[in-house]
Structure formats: C-alpha cells, structure tokens
Amino acid sequence: MGLKLTFGWVCMLILSLSVCITEAQGQTKDFNVKNYGAIADGATDNSKAFLQAWKEACEWTGRARVWIPIGTYRVNSVKFEGPCKGPIAFVIKGYLKAPTEPSLFITQNWINFRYINNLTVSGGGVLDGQGKEAWAYNDCNENPNCPSLPTTMRFDFVTNAWVHHLRSINSKNTHFVVFGCVEVKITNTRISAPADSPNTDGIKMANSRGIKIQQTTIRTGDDCIAMLAGTRQVRIFNVTCGPGHGISIGSLGKDGDQNDLFDIRVRNCSFQNTSDGIRIKTWASPGIGKVSGLIYEDIFMNQVGNPIIIDQEYCPYPPCKTQPSRVQISNVTYRNIWGNSGSKVAVTFRCSQSRPCRDLVMENINLHYHGRDGEGSTAICNNVKGESLGPQNPASCI
C-alpha cells in the first residue's frame, strides 16, 4: 500500500512539473533595458545594457521581449545573436540614435540580428542613423579606399521574422538589409533620407526567400527596394516609393558567379518623382545568371524618369570593360501600369545581344509624356522577344 502511494505521489509530482514547464514556456517575460543600466539621455552609450538584456531574453525558455521604453537612447554598433530558446521580440518604443564619431560608425552594421528563429522587431519607435555626419565619407565611387559605412538594421540567417511599425531615418548606408533569410515580413514601416543622400537604399535583400514587403513608405537617396542575386519568392504590395531610384532587380552579373533571381511580384505600388520606376539592371560583364518569373501589376507612376526599364549595359561609373551581358532575362509581365513619365522615353528594353530578353509581356500600359512641342512618350527595344496586349501608350516596340 505504501509503495502504491509513493508511486502515485511521484506520478503527481512529475505531472505538476510538466504542467509548470509548459506554462512557463507559454508565458511572455519582458527584459527592460533600463533594468540593465540603460540611460535615456541621448548621450550615454547603452550598448552593454542592450546586449545584456538580449542575452538574458534569448536564454528565456518562454516568449521573451526586449523592451526599450520611451526615451532617447544612444547605441553604438550591436550584434544580437541566436539561436534563442524561444520566440523573441525586440520592442522599440523609444528613439535610438547611432553614433556620429567616425571611429565608431565605420562598421558594417549598426544593429545586427543573426541566427534567430521567430523574431519580431516592432514598437513604433525610431531608428536614427544620423547619416548627415557620415555621408561625406561615402565616396566609394571615387575613392577605392573609402570606409565601410554601416547599415542601420541587418538580418543575417534569420527565419520567420516580422518587422513592423518602425521608422528609420537618415541611415548612413542602407536602412535594412536581409541576407540569407527565410520568411521575413516587413510591414507598416516608414523609411526616409534626403534625395541626395548617397547609397541610402531602403531595403536590400540577397540569398533570401519568402520575403514580403507591404504597407511601407520609402523616401530615400537610392533604390527604394533592391533585390540581388539569390533572391526568390518575393511579394511587394502597397509600397509608396519616392524620392529614390525605384524598385530594382540587380545590379547582377558584375563578377563570374551565378546570379539567379526568380518569382518576384510587385503589385499596387506607386512611384513619386523617382529617377527610375521598375528596373532590372545587369552589368555588361562575365557574370552569368537567370532572372525569371517576374510580375509587375497595378502600378502608378508620377513624374518618374524611367518608368519601365531593363538595362543590360549597366555601367554607372564609366569607363567600364564591356561585353554582352550573360544574364538571361525571361518571363516578365508588365500589367496595368499608368501615369506620367518624366522623360520622353517611358519604356526602355536594352537587352543583351548574346542573350535577348524572352517572353516579355506588356499589357494595358498608359504612360503619358507632355513635351514642350506636344510630343508624346516613346519606347525603345533592343534584343527583345515577347508580346503586347491591350492598349499601349507609348506604342509598343515589342
């Protein structure tokens, strides 16, 4: 009888422990950076406090939140690494300021998340890259020994992430970089830097898949969104772009590596006073690759310099050693694109002589241009194979 009672108590104890562990795993625990010594005076370096809060949050077996309350916090370069023991959120309610001293901002990244599964970054706060102090150093086009300026926020090898309700301003370099990631969503985010700020791309991605960008406004000095080699399964919906250089694929093919990119859809977007609209650019150089499965639809252009452009002779800083591009572009659809062009040539398809663009579809295009002499918009096609459907303004050259 005693043995049975003892065995019963052991079973009840094991069951109770199991329930406790399960409940702990389902709880959310906050790790407030102020409890780790963070001071919201806009001057104190809070890097150690942020990193310590992250470390303990990452080790929590339940749901964890690193909490940055309202206030102005200076933070130097920080790296938040996993893997973590449970889902983790980085909640920014405050105003984060990057350093302005050259010795502190010459790094690859300001805020870096790496090797994490189930990450959320949100909170309605502000990321201030304080780029004005650094843009003069961003002269890589002329100076081969130029320093590397930091991305505001970078995600490396992150899976199942959601970035939302943030504001990023005045980045020193690119605002957000996504590299080697799977299933990352960026929504309800505002990105801004002056139109003349160098290399301040809004969102740049490479070697990633399952990327969604929605309900986001990007006003910057370079590409609003740039998709580089290894990018696939991207959905860009309801994005406002401008000023900036538009939504770009590439540049690709500068070196000898494979430069594949496919399954991209851009829909319900608007472009305001951008230098380019929807653009694909490849270098006239030895790099090989394939760009395929692209759909651009329901897009409005307002005073866009080059609304629709494929440039396979890309050479932003001549002189360049040129040869026909070896990147094959195929299966690209442009559907329901309207508005007005800032230049007479509203559609440019400058494709490779050795690998002509194939299976391009132009459907319901209406891009006006109002020249001084009443001239309308035109289109230019080189080495293109495809078809045109529905009304075409300018007259299709396919």
Sequence and secondary structure as in RCSB ss.txt:
>XXXX:A:sequence
MGLKLTFGWVCMLILSLSVCITEAQGQTKDFNVKNYGAIADGATDNSKAFLQAWKEACEWTGRARVWIPIGTYRV
NSVKFEGPCKGPIAFVIKGYLKAPTEPSLFITQNWINFRYINNLTVSGGGVLDGQGKEAWAYNDCNENPNCPSLP
TTMRFDFVTNAWVHHLRSINSKNTHFVVFGCVEVKITNTRISAPADSPNTDGIKMANSRGIKIQQTTIRTGDDCI
AMLAGTRQVRIFNVTCGPGHGISIGSLGKDGDQNDLFDIRVRNCSFQNTSDGIRIKTWASPGIGKVSGLIYEDIF
MNQVGNPIIIDQEYCPYPPCKTQPSRVQISNVTYRNIWGNSGSKVAVTFRCSQSRPCRDLVMENINLHYHGRDGE
GSTAICNNVKGESLGPQNPASCI
>XXXX:A:secstr
 HHHHHHHHHHHHHHHHHHHHHHHHH EEEEEGGGGT   EEEEE HHHHHHHHHHHHH SSEEEEEE SSEEE 
  EEEE   SS EEEEE SEEE   SHHHH SSEEEEEES EEEEEESS EEE  GGGTGGG  TTT TT     
EEEEEES EEEEEEEEEEES SS SEEEES EEEEEEEEEEE  TT TT  SEEEES EEEEEEEEEEE SS SE
EE TT EEEEEEEEEE SSS EEEEEE SSSSB  EEEEEEEEEEEES SEEEEEEEESSS EEEEEEEEEEEEE
EEEESEEEEEEEEE SSS       EEEEEEEEEEEEEEEESSSEEEEEE  SSS EEEEEEEEEEEE   TTS 
  EEEEESEEEEEEEEEES    
